[in-house]
């Protein structure tokens, strides 16, 4: 997707809003791809159940 750091911040914010969760800064800093962001959401939300 050729996402830069600003794109990733916006993506993380969109996931937080869409799934009603907060991704701590220390975790967000480790997310480098859309796939990693989606994996994080799945593991830390109700989607895991």
Biopython code that builds the backbone (N, CA, C, O; Angstrom):
import numpy as np
from Bio.PDB.StructureBuilder import StructureBuilder

atoms = [
    (1, "UNK", "N", (0.800, -1.200, 0.000)),
    (1, "UNK", "CA", (0.000, 0.000, 0.000)),
    (1, "UNK", "C", (0.841, 1.262, 0.000)),
    (1, "UNK", "O", (0.310, 2.359, -0.174)),
    (2, "UNK", "N", (2.120, 1.128, 0.189)),
    (2, "UNK", "CA", (3.001, 2.300, 0.237)),
    (2, "UNK", "C", (2.581, 3.278, 1.328)),
    (2, "UNK", "O", (2.577, 4.490, 1.111)),
    (3, "UNK", "N", (2.230, 2.761, 2.487)),
    (3, "UNK", "CA", (1.787, 3.608, 3.595)),
    (3, "UNK", "C", (2.995, 4.206, 4.308)),
    (3, "UNK", "O", (3.961, 3.508, 4.615)),
    (4, "UNK", "N", (2.923, 5.510, 4.566)),
    (4, "UNK", "CA", (3.977, 6.137, 5.352)),
    (4, "UNK", "C", (3.528, 6.187, 6.812)),
    (4, "UNK", "O", (2.445, 5.707, 7.147)),
    (5, "UNK", "N", (4.351, 6.762, 7.672)),
    (5, "UNK", "CA", (4.040, 6.751, 9.105)),
    (5, "UNK", "C", (2.742, 7.492, 9.418)),
    (5, "UNK", "O", (2.000, 7.084, 10.312)),
    (6, "UNK", "N", (2.461, 8.565, 8.702)),
    (6, "UNK", "CA", (1.208, 9.293, 8.927)),
    (6, "UNK", "C", (0.011, 8.436, 8.526)),
    (6, "UNK", "O", (-1.009, 8.431, 9.214)),
    (7, "UNK", "N", (0.132, 7.716, 7.421)),
    (7, "UNK", "CA", (-0.940, 6.814, 6.999)),
    (7, "UNK", "C", (-1.208, 5.761, 8.072)),
    (7, "UNK", "O", (-2.361, 5.445, 8.364)),
    (8, "UNK", "N", (-0.142, 5.222, 8.656)),
    (8, "UNK", "CA", (-0.312, 4.197, 9.684)),
    (8, "UNK", "C", (-0.971, 4.764, 10.937)),
    (8, "UNK", "O", (-1.797, 4.096, 11.560)),
    (9, "UNK", "N", (-0.615, 5.986, 11.307)),
    (9, "UNK", "CA", (-1.258, 6.630, 12.459)),
    (9, "UNK", "C", (-2.747, 6.798, 12.185)),
    (9, "UNK", "O", (-3.575, 6.521, 13.053)),
    (10, "UNK", "N", (-3.089, 7.247, 10.993)),
    (10, "UNK", "CA", (-4.502, 7.418, 10.634)),
    (10, "UNK", "C", (-5.227, 6.078, 10.615)),
    (10, "UNK", "O", (-6.379, 5.989, 11.040)),
    (11, "UNK", "N", (-4.566, 5.046, 10.130)),
    (11, "UNK", "CA", (-5.156, 3.711, 10.101)),
    (11, "UNK", "C", (-5.431, 3.220, 11.520)),
    (11, "UNK", "O", (-6.511, 2.705, 11.809)),
    (12, "UNK", "N", (-4.454, 3.383, 12.394)),
    (12, "UNK", "CA", (-4.622, 2.954, 13.781)),
    (12, "UNK", "C", (-5.767, 3.715, 14.439)),
    (12, "UNK", "O", (-6.574, 3.129, 15.161)),
    (13, "UNK", "N", (-5.837, 5.011, 14.193)),
    (13, "UNK", "CA", (-6.935, 5.812, 14.752)),
    (13, "UNK", "C", (-8.284, 5.338, 14.216)),
    (13, "UNK", "O", (-9.264, 5.300, 14.960)),
    (14, "UNK", "N", (-8.342, 4.982, 12.951)),
    (14, "UNK", "CA", (-9.590, 4.489, 12.361)),
    (14, "UNK", "C", (-9.998, 3.161, 12.989)),
    (14, "UNK", "O", (-11.175, 2.950, 13.281)),
    (15, "UNK", "N", (-9.030, 2.262, 13.200)),
    (15, "UNK", "CA", (-9.328, 0.989, 13.858)),
    (15, "UNK", "C", (-9.810, 1.227, 15.287)),
    (15, "UNK", "O", (-10.758, 0.583, 15.737)),
    (16, "UNK", "N", (-9.167, 2.142, 15.999)),
    (16, "UNK", "CA", (-9.585, 2.439, 17.371)),
    (16, "UNK", "C", (-11.036, 2.912, 17.400)),
    (16, "UNK", "O", (-11.824, 2.478, 18.240)),
    (17, "UNK", "N", (-11.375, 3.796, 16.486)),
    (17, "UNK", "CA", (-12.740, 4.321, 16.440)),
    (17, "UNK", "C", (-13.738, 3.253, 16.005)),
    (17, "UNK", "O", (-14.807, 3.119, 16.600)),
    (18, "UNK", "N", (-13.395, 2.505, 14.985)),
    (18, "UNK", "CA", (-14.318, 1.508, 14.438)),
    (18, "UNK", "C", (-14.599, 0.377, 15.420)),
    (18, "UNK", "O", (-15.710, -0.151, 15.462)),
    (19, "UNK", "N", (-13.590, 0.004, 16.214)),
    (19, "UNK", "CA", (-13.743, -1.142, 17.103)),
    (19, "UNK", "C", (-13.820, -0.754, 18.571)),
    (19, "UNK", "O", (-13.787, -1.619, 19.446)),
    (20, "UNK", "N", (-13.923, 0.563, 18.851)),
    (20, "UNK", "CA", (-14.109, 1.022, 20.218)),
    (20, "UNK", "C", (-13.005, 0.592, 21.160)),
    (20, "UNK", "O", (-13.268, 0.185, 22.291)),
    (21, "UNK", "N", (-11.781, 0.683, 20.697)),
    (21, "UNK", "CA", (-10.655, 0.267, 21.524)),
    (21, "UNK", "C", (-9.561, 1.316, 21.464)),
    (21, "UNK", "O", (-9.583, 2.203, 20.611)),
    (22, "UNK", "N", (-8.609, 1.208, 22.372)),
    (22, "UNK", "CA", (-7.456, 2.100, 22.341)),
    (22, "UNK", "C", (-6.202, 1.255, 22.192)),
    (22, "UNK", "O", (-6.000, 0.292, 22.931)),
    (23, "UNK", "N", (-5.373, 1.616, 21.247)),
    (23, "UNK", "CA", (-4.102, 0.932, 21.038)),
    (23, "UNK", "C", (-3.031, 1.800, 21.696)),
    (23, "UNK", "O", (-2.779, 2.919, 21.250)),
    (24, "UNK", "N", (-2.401, 1.288, 22.755)),
    (24, "UNK", "CA", (-1.378, 2.079, 23.443)),
    (24, "UNK", "C", (-0.244, 2.480, 22.491)),
    (24, "UNK", "O", (0.088, 1.749, 21.557)),
    (25, "UNK", "N", (0.336, 3.649, 22.747)),
    (25, "UNK", "CA", (1.404, 4.155, 21.883)),
    (25, "UNK", "C", (2.535, 3.152, 21.718)),
    (25, "UNK", "O", (3.066, 2.993, 20.619)),
    (26, "UNK", "N", (2.912, 2.469, 22.806)),
    (26, "UNK", "CA", (4.028, 1.526, 22.701)),
    (26, "UNK", "C", (3.698, 0.352, 21.787)),
    (26, "UNK", "O", (4.593, -0.204, 21.151)),
    (27, "UNK", "N", (2.427, -0.030, 21.713)),
    (27, "UNK", "CA", (2.015, -1.075, 20.772)),
    (27, "UNK", "C", (1.897, -0.507, 19.364)),
    (27, "UNK", "O", (2.305, -1.148, 18.395)),
    (28, "UNK", "N", (1.341, 0.693, 19.250)),
    (28, "UNK", "CA", (1.164, 1.319, 17.938)),
    (28, "UNK", "C", (2.504, 1.521, 17.236)),
    (28, "UNK", "O", (2.588, 1.405, 16.013)),
    (29, "UNK", "N", (3.548, 1.823, 18.003)),
    (29, "UNK", "CA", (4.872, 2.038, 17.414)),
    (29, "UNK", "C", (5.425, 0.779, 16.756)),
    (29, "UNK", "O", (6.272, 0.865, 15.867)),
    (30, "UNK", "N", (4.954, -0.384, 17.182)),
    (30, "UNK", "CA", (5.427, -1.657, 16.629)),
    (30, "UNK", "C", (4.684, -2.032, 15.351)),
    (30, "UNK", "O", (5.138, -2.900, 14.604)),
    (31, "UNK", "N", (3.560, -1.395, 15.095)),
    (31, "UNK", "CA", (2.743, -1.723, 13.927)),
    (31, "UNK", "C", (3.313, -1.021, 12.702)),
    (31, "UNK", "O", (3.394, 0.207, 12.656)),
    (32, "UNK", "N", (3.704, -1.810, 11.716)),
    (32, "UNK", "CA", (4.327, -1.267, 10.516)),
    (32, "UNK", "C", (3.523, -1.524, 9.245)),
    (32, "UNK", "O", (3.795, -0.926, 8.204)),
    (33, "UNK", "N", (2.531, -2.412, 9.328)),
    (33, "UNK", "CA", (1.754, -2.757, 8.135)),
    (33, "UNK", "C", (0.267, -2.821, 8.482)),
    (33, "UNK", "O", (-0.112, -2.903, 9.650)),
    (34, "UNK", "N", (-0.552, -2.782, 7.456)),
    (34, "UNK", "CA", (-1.998, -2.932, 7.645)),
    (34, "UNK", "C", (-2.296, -4.293, 8.261)),
    (34, "UNK", "O", (-3.153, -4.407, 9.137)),
    (35, "UNK", "N", (-1.598, -5.312, 7.809)),
    (35, "UNK", "CA", (-1.792, -6.660, 8.344)),
    (35, "UNK", "C", (-1.498, -6.736, 9.830)),
    (35, "UNK", "O", (-2.233, -7.378, 10.580)),
    (36, "UNK", "N", (-0.430, -6.086, 10.256)),
    (36, "UNK", "CA", (-0.099, -6.070, 11.679)),
    (36, "UNK", "C", (-1.170, -5.331, 12.474)),
    (36, "UNK", "O", (-1.516, -5.742, 13.582)),
    (37, "UNK", "N", (-1.688, -4.257, 11.921)),
    (37, "UNK", "CA", (-2.751, -3.509, 12.594)),
    (37, "UNK", "C", (-3.992, -4.380, 12.743)),
    (37, "UNK", "O", (-4.604, -4.423, 13.810)),
    (38, "UNK", "N", (-4.359, -5.071, 11.675)),
    (38, "UNK", "CA", (-5.540, -5.936, 11.711)),
    (38, "UNK", "C", (-5.341, -7.080, 12.694)),
    (38, "UNK", "O", (-6.257, -7.415, 13.445)),
    (39, "UNK", "N", (-4.144, -7.690, 12.699)),
    (39, "UNK", "CA", (-3.852, -8.760, 13.653)),
    (39, "UNK", "C", (-3.985, -8.261, 15.089)),
    (39, "UNK", "O", (-4.528, -8.959, 15.946)),
    (40, "UNK", "N", (-3.489, -7.053, 15.348)),
    (40, "UNK", "CA", (-3.587, -6.477, 16.689)),
    (40, "UNK", "C", (-5.053, -6.324, 17.090)),
    (40, "UNK", "O", (-5.443, -6.700, 18.195)),
    (41, "UNK", "N", (-5.850, -5.776, 16.195)),
    (41, "UNK", "CA", (-7.275, -5.572, 16.487)),
    (41, "UNK", "C", (-7.947, -6.910, 16.780)),
    (41, "UNK", "O", (-8.705, -7.025, 17.744)),
    (42, "UNK", "N", (-7.678, -7.912, 15.963)),
    (42, "UNK", "CA", (-8.293, -9.227, 16.176)),
    (42, "UNK", "C", (-7.902, -9.820, 17.525)),
    (42, "UNK", "O", (-8.730, -10.434, 18.197)),
    (43, "UNK", "N", (-6.651, -9.639, 17.921)),
    (43, "UNK", "CA", (-6.164, -10.228, 19.168)),
    (43, "UNK", "C", (-6.631, -9.472, 20.415)),
    (43, "UNK", "O", (-6.712, -10.056, 21.496)),
    (44, "UNK", "N", (-6.937, -8.183, 20.272)),
    (44, "UNK", "CA", (-7.230, -7.362, 21.439)),
    (44, "UNK", "C", (-8.658, -6.820, 21.465)),
    (44, "UNK", "O", (-8.936, -5.846, 22.165)),
    (45, "UNK", "N", (-9.549, -7.430, 20.721)),
    (45, "UNK", "CA", (-10.937, -6.971, 20.711)),
    (45, "UNK", "C", (-11.872, -8.163, 20.810)),
    (45, "UNK", "O", (-11.434, -9.305, 20.951)),
    (46, "UNK", "N", (-13.152, -7.885, 20.735)),
    (46, "UNK", "CA", (-14.160, -8.945, 20.784)),
    (46, "UNK", "C", (-14.107, -9.841, 19.558)),
    (46, "UNK", "O", (-14.746, -10.894, 19.546)),
    (47, "UNK", "N", (-13.368, -9.457, 18.530)),
    (47, "UNK", "CA", (-13.252, -10.290, 17.339)),
    (47, "UNK", "C", (-12.536, -11.597, 17.643)),
    (47, "UNK", "O", (-12.671, -12.571, 16.902)),
    (48, "UNK", "N", (-11.776, -11.618, 18.730)),
    (48, "UNK", "CA", (-11.019, -12.813, 19.100)),
    (48, "UNK", "C", (-11.938, -13.922, 19.599)),
    (48, "UNK", "O", (-11.549, -15.089, 19.593)),
    (49, "UNK", "N", (-13.149, -13.580, 20.029)),
    (49, "UNK", "CA", (-14.055, -14.589, 20.573)),
    (49, "UNK", "C", (-14.867, -15.266, 19.512)),
    (49, "UNK", "O", (-15.676, -16.141, 19.817)),
]
sb = StructureBuilder()
sb.init_structure("model")
sb.init_model(0)
sb.init_chain("A")
sb.init_seg("    ")
for serial, (resi, resn, name, xyz) in enumerate(atoms, 1):
    if name == "N":
        sb.init_residue(resn, " ", resi, " ")
    sb.init_atom(name, np.array(xyz, "f"), 0.0, 1.0, " ", f" {name:<3s}", serial, name[0])
structure = sb.get_structure()
